[in-house]
């Protein structure tokens, strides 16, 4: 299997995990539509440039592909931080309501 394909799939899965965490934490329909939009915004550049790189073999380095990977990883990290904050807030709220 191509290394680029493996790295792209791993990056997209890493991007999907925080959004699934947010989805299961917050089950409001309007926010879920917004989550889907943010997921597409985060994953589309990487998918487009990875498919473009696989279809056309560039002789030089593909700077756009590297930037797409960096964007996706940074976007995933920010989404993971937000998801963690939301989960902690929900747990605190549930614990304080039980007392």
SULKALIN-V489827 format. One record per helix or strand of 3 or more residues. SS is the DSSP state (A for helix, B for strand). FROM is the first residue (numbers start at 1). LEN is the number of residues. If there is no record, write none. Layout:
ss=SS from=FROM len=LEN
ss=SS from=FROM len=LEN
//
This chain:
ss=A from=3 len=23
ss=A from=29 len=27
ss=A from=63 len=36
//
